Amino acid sequence: MVVDVNLRSGIADPEGATIERALPALGFVGVTNVRAGKSFYLDVEAPNEMAAVDKAQALAERLLSNPVIEDARVRVVTGAS
């Protein structure tokens, strides 16, 4: 299971802006709207997939993200670990 955490739309992303400004010097032109984020890879024990997703979502909202400024999205990925 993967939890992706990104800043909410409208929240300044200085890390993404710094990366975006560096891209032309590295030969990457035409790349815009760079947003930085983080991903967490988890093995979650639960009776079924829906319960595992619910557990990961609760974990993401309580520990892995700041829900005031970040969105967390849970994805089920087989063989992620």
Protein Blocks (a to p, Z undefined) as FASTA:
>chain_A
ZZdddddehiacfklmmmmmmmmmnopghiahiacddddddddddfbfklmmmmmmmmmm
mmmpcfklpccdddddehkZZ
